[in-house]
């Protein structure tokens, strides 16, 4: 079995004091957060910043301390079963313009309730709930 580790971020910006979350529309049809493989020599935060810049063009990114969540799942790549682990951070930006990479077919900034409905996978919804809970206390 192949094992992959990635890092990603729940990216938000504030509009009239309220967080709105960035969701990416992947070519396979699902909606999710920025994420990507941790490359050799990178730590998780470096990966988050690199992947965010590559996938969205966002370079103004501040990782919020105290939030680190993992999801684990299996998927099939051809005949191989892949075990995937993704470590998510919470990150704030002031940039609203997004320049998508070839990996994505769309993006949207949404307030919490709408973002929760838009996300495809339950594990992503769980991550968003935890992130929003932290932001609600600040």
Backbone bond lengths (Angstrom), bond angles and torsions (degrees), N, CA, C in turn:
res aa  C-N    CA-C-N  psi(-1)  N-CA   C-N-CA  omega(-1)  CA-C   N-CA-C  phi
1 X - - - 1.453 - - 1.529 109.36 -
2 X 1.315 115.63 137.90 1.456 122.47 177.93 1.527 108.59 -84.04
3 X 1.323 116.26 142.00 1.460 121.40 178.65 1.524 108.57 -120.95
4 X 1.332 116.39 129.35 1.464 121.29 179.46 1.525 109.51 -126.93
5 X 1.332 114.93 141.77 1.459 120.39 175.68 1.525 107.90 -124.58
6 X 1.324 115.07 130.38 1.454 121.64 179.49 1.519 109.65 -127.96
7 X 1.315 114.99 166.77 1.460 121.13 173.86 1.523 108.10 -130.73
8 X 1.321 115.37 147.11 1.454 120.29 -178.94 1.514 111.17 -149.94
9 X 1.338 114.55 -176.93 1.461 118.84 -177.43 1.512 111.83 -146.62
10 X 1.324 113.54 143.44 1.449 121.79 165.43 1.528 103.45 -88.49
11 X 1.322 116.09 106.24 1.464 121.31 -175.79 1.527 108.42 -98.71
12 X 1.334 114.45 133.47 1.454 119.62 178.47 1.517 109.87 -136.78
13 X 1.309 114.90 160.43 1.455 122.72 168.35 1.521 106.43 -137.40
14 X 1.292 116.66 160.05 1.469 119.91 -178.08 1.528 109.91 -99.47
15 X 1.330 114.82 133.33 1.453 122.61 174.97 1.526 106.26 -124.89
16 X 1.324 116.05 116.20 1.472 121.71 -175.63 1.529 110.48 53.37
17 X 1.325 115.38 39.85 1.459 121.64 176.93 1.515 116.05 83.46
18 X 1.329 117.45 -12.14 1.466 121.09 -177.92 1.527 111.22 -102.16
19 X 1.334 117.42 142.73 1.470 118.72 179.34 1.530 111.71 -73.99
20 X 1.323 114.98 139.51 1.460 121.82 167.22 1.526 105.62 -121.47
21 X 1.321 115.76 142.55 1.459 122.36 -170.56 1.520 111.32 -109.73
22 X 1.323 115.07 142.32 1.456 121.53 179.40 1.526 109.77 -90.03
23 X 1.329 115.93 121.98 1.455 121.80 175.16 1.517 108.19 -117.78
24 X 1.330 115.69 140.60 1.457 121.77 179.20 1.518 109.89 -108.55
25 X 1.329 115.38 140.70 1.460 122.05 177.65 1.527 106.98 -97.69
26 X 1.309 115.79 111.36 1.465 122.06 -177.19 1.526 110.22 -81.78
27 X 1.310 116.27 153.37 1.461 122.27 -178.59 1.511 114.29 -57.19
28 X 1.321 117.05 -28.34 1.471 120.23 179.13 1.530 111.81 -77.84
29 X 1.345 116.36 -5.12 1.454 120.25 173.40 1.513 116.07 110.79
30 X 1.323 118.27 -15.61 1.464 119.04 -176.18 1.535 111.92 -88.54
31 X 1.320 114.75 161.65 1.466 123.38 175.57 1.515 108.50 -108.29
32 X 1.337 116.11 133.44 1.463 120.19 -175.85 1.527 108.93 -158.21
33 X 1.332 114.95 -173.77 1.457 122.80 179.46 1.531 110.57 -93.97
34 X 1.322 115.73 169.70 1.461 122.19 171.72 1.522 108.51 -62.21
35 X 1.330 116.89 134.08 1.468 120.05 174.15 1.522 109.15 -164.88
36 X 1.328 114.73 158.13 1.453 118.77 178.05 1.514 111.66 -171.88
37 X 1.317 114.89 169.38 1.465 122.61 -176.87 1.527 111.92 -64.07
38 X 1.314 114.74 139.40 1.461 120.42 172.27 1.527 106.90 -78.10
39 X 1.318 115.45 118.85 1.460 119.92 -178.66 1.528 110.22 -85.26
40 X 1.322 114.94 158.29 1.461 120.55 -178.87 1.524 110.29 -56.29
41 X 1.336 115.79 130.78 1.454 121.72 179.57 1.520 113.93 88.83
42 X 1.321 117.85 -6.00 1.457 120.70 -179.96 1.523 110.86 -95.93
43 X 1.334 115.50 148.09 1.456 119.02 166.58 1.532 107.19 -95.61
44 X 1.311 117.00 175.41 1.464 121.00 -174.21 1.528 112.32 -63.09
45 X 1.324 117.27 -42.21 1.475 120.67 -177.98 1.528 110.46 -66.19
46 X 1.310 116.83 -40.48 1.467 120.34 177.20 1.517 110.08 -60.73
47 X 1.329 116.32 -41.52 1.467 120.73 177.85 1.528 110.55 -62.05
48 X 1.322 116.75 -45.57 1.465 120.63 179.78 1.529 110.30 -57.65
49 X 1.309 117.37 -47.09 1.469 120.62 -178.51 1.521 111.32 -66.41
50 X 1.326 117.85 -41.60 1.467 121.41 179.40 1.519 110.67 -65.33
51 X 1.330 116.59 -49.12 1.470 120.55 -178.77 1.530 111.35 -62.75
52 X 1.329 116.68 -39.18 1.463 119.80 178.34 1.525 110.50 -62.49
53 X 1.314 116.59 -45.26 1.471 120.08 178.86 1.531 110.87 -63.88
54 X 1.341 116.64 -43.93 1.475 120.03 -178.79 1.524 112.45 -66.88
55 X 1.327 117.30 -42.25 1.461 120.62 -173.13 1.523 113.93 -85.94
56 X 1.344 117.23 -23.86 1.466 119.43 -173.90 1.526 114.66 -129.97
57 X 1.329 117.21 -13.95 1.456 119.94 -174.58 1.519 113.16 79.84
58 X 1.318 117.74 -0.54 1.473 121.23 -179.13 1.528 109.21 -80.50
59 X 1.338 115.21 121.50 1.466 120.65 178.41 1.525 111.65 -114.47
60 X 1.326 116.87 -16.02 1.462 122.33 176.20 1.528 106.94 -86.12
61 X 1.324 116.63 95.10 1.461 120.27 -173.53 1.521 109.71 -140.74
62 X 1.332 115.87 124.69 1.460 121.59 177.95 1.523 108.21 -117.17
63 X 1.323 116.88 115.55 1.467 121.56 178.09 1.529 108.32 -76.08
64 X 1.327 115.60 129.22 1.469 122.30 -177.52 1.531 108.64 -86.32
65 X 1.327 117.47 122.77 1.469 120.22 -179.82 1.530 111.94 -63.66
66 X 1.329 116.06 149.51 1.460 121.44 172.60 1.515 115.72 94.45
67 X 1.338 117.39 0.61 1.463 119.63 178.90 1.525 108.52 -123.38
68 X 1.321 115.91 118.86 1.459 122.13 176.35 1.525 106.48 -153.96
69 X 1.311 115.89 111.18 1.462 121.35 -176.67 1.527 109.29 -126.38
70 X 1.324 115.68 146.46 1.470 121.51 179.45 1.518 110.61 -117.47
71 X 1.320 114.29 143.36 1.458 119.66 167.75 1.526 106.91 -124.43
72 X 1.313 114.71 150.35 1.463 120.99 179.89 1.513 108.46 -134.06
73 X 1.327 116.11 139.22 1.457 119.48 177.90 1.522 109.89 -159.45
74 X 1.301 115.25 167.61 1.457 122.81 176.74 1.522 108.48 -115.44
75 X 1.319 116.18 145.94 1.456 120.27 171.46 1.520 108.66 -147.74
76 X 1.294 115.76 167.09 1.454 121.51 -177.49 1.525 109.49 -107.18
77 X 1.326 116.37 129.55 1.449 123.21 174.57 1.526 105.82 -118.83
78 X 1.318 115.34 99.45 1.458 119.29 -173.06 1.509 108.83 66.22
79 X 1.331 115.94 -122.29 1.469 120.14 179.20 1.524 112.46 -94.65
80 X 1.345 116.64 -5.93 1.462 120.66 -177.62 1.523 111.80 -89.26
81 X 1.323 115.40 143.50 1.458 121.42 169.93 1.523 106.42 -95.68
82 X 1.339 115.84 130.06 1.455 121.36 -177.97 1.525 108.46 -114.39
83 X 1.343 115.18 129.17 1.463 121.37 171.79 1.521 105.69 -93.49
84 X 1.321 116.26 123.33 1.465 120.95 -176.98 1.516 109.89 -120.28
85 X 1.317 115.27 135.13 1.460 122.28 174.18 1.519 106.69 -124.70
86 X 1.340 116.28 130.51 1.458 121.01 178.01 1.521 108.57 -123.94
87 X 1.324 115.48 128.28 1.460 121.95 178.92 1.526 106.77 -102.85
88 X 1.327 115.70 122.06 1.465 120.92 -176.81 1.522 111.48 -107.56
89 X 1.327 113.66 141.07 1.453 122.96 173.67 1.526 108.02 -117.20
90 X 1.314 115.64 166.53 1.452 122.47 175.33 1.521 106.49 -106.33
91 X 1.335 116.83 130.82 1.462 119.87 -175.58 1.526 110.80 -140.35
92 X 1.317 114.78 141.43 1.465 121.14 -179.30 1.519 110.28 -109.63
93 X 1.315 115.20 144.10 1.454 121.69 174.45 1.514 108.98 -134.60
94 X 1.316 115.70 160.62 1.460 121.30 171.34 1.523 110.20 -107.53
95 X 1.328 116.74 -5.69 1.462 120.99 178.99 1.525 109.88 -78.48
96 X 1.322 117.04 135.36 1.459 119.44 175.79 1.519 111.68 -109.77
97 X 1.324 116.84 -20.20 1.461 120.11 179.26 1.526 109.99 -81.85
98 X 1.320 115.52 135.18 1.461 122.04 -177.98 1.521 108.13 -122.12
99 X 1.332 115.52 134.65 1.464 121.49 174.35 1.522 106.72 -115.83
100 X 1.328 115.89 103.31 1.462 121.33 -173.58 1.520 112.95 -71.37
101 X 1.328 114.30 147.17 1.459 120.78 171.48 1.529 108.65 -83.08
102 X 1.323 115.38 176.85 1.472 121.01 178.92 1.528 112.33 -66.22
103 X 1.340 117.37 -15.23 1.469 121.59 -177.75 1.521 113.49 -72.48
104 X 1.329 116.67 -17.23 1.460 120.69 -171.14 1.524 111.32 -124.26
105 X 1.334 114.63 152.94 1.461 119.62 -179.80 1.523 111.70 -112.87
106 X 1.324 116.88 -1.64 1.452 120.26 178.24 1.516 111.73 -178.80
107 X 1.316 114.40 171.06 1.468 121.07 176.28 1.517 108.02 -152.21
108 X 1.318 115.10 164.33 1.452 120.56 177.31 1.524 109.02 -157.64
109 X 1.330 115.77 143.04 1.464 122.42 170.78 1.526 106.78 -99.78
110 X 1.315 117.88 124.84 1.461 120.72 -176.54 1.528 111.74 -135.29
111 X 1.349 116.13 146.35 1.462 118.65 170.28 1.528 109.32 -67.54
112 X 1.319 115.15 165.45 1.459 121.77 -170.81 1.527 114.90 -48.74
113 X 1.315 118.22 -57.18 1.469 120.58 -174.62 1.532 111.42 -59.69
114 X 1.319 116.78 -41.40 1.470 120.75 179.86 1.525 110.94 -69.46
115 X 1.337 116.46 -38.95 1.463 120.41 178.28 1.526 110.56 -63.34
116 X 1.322 115.83 -40.29 1.464 120.97 178.76 1.531 110.81 -60.06
117 X 1.321 116.85 -40.37 1.466 121.28 178.60 1.528 112.07 -71.66
118 X 1.344 116.74 -33.05 1.471 121.25 -175.00 1.528 112.49 -76.77
119 X 1.320 117.25 -34.19 1.469 120.26 -178.87 1.523 110.29 -59.11
120 X 1.313 116.19 142.02 1.462 121.35 -175.47 1.525 112.33 -83.63
121 X 1.326 116.96 -45.74 1.460 121.03 -169.57 1.525 112.78 -99.95
122 X 1.326 115.72 143.67 1.465 121.49 -179.72 1.519 112.31 -61.69
123 X 1.336 117.89 -36.83 1.465 118.79 -179.35 1.534 110.89 -66.27
124 X 1.335 117.94 -33.62 1.467 121.18 175.95 1.528 110.26 -68.94
125 X 1.316 116.81 -39.16 1.465 120.74 177.63 1.527 110.41 -62.27
126 X 1.319 116.44 -39.37 1.462 121.52 178.23 1.534 110.84 -63.43
127 X 1.317 116.82 -41.88 1.469 121.62 178.07 1.531 109.63 -62.95
128 X 1.335 116.81 -44.84 1.465 120.52 179.94 1.522 110.95 -62.20
129 X 1.325 118.09 -41.80 1.467 121.29 178.96 1.523 110.61 -58.57
130 X 1.324 116.67 -44.34 1.468 120.78 -179.70 1.525 111.33 -66.88
131 X 1.325 117.05 -40.19 1.467 120.88 178.61 1.524 110.74 -64.46
132 X 1.318 115.89 -45.14 1.463 120.17 -178.31 1.530 111.14 -65.51
133 X 1.304 116.35 -35.75 1.463 120.54 177.77 1.534 110.32 -60.10
134 X 1.325 116.64 -42.34 1.465 120.48 178.05 1.528 110.37 -64.73
135 X 1.335 116.47 -44.53 1.465 119.61 -178.23 1.524 111.95 -68.02
136 X 1.301 117.40 -27.18 1.473 121.09 179.18 1.516 111.64 -69.42
137 X 1.325 116.66 -21.82 1.476 121.54 -178.94 1.513 112.22 -88.04
138 X 1.343 116.49 -12.04 1.474 120.07 -175.51 1.506 110.44 -93.65
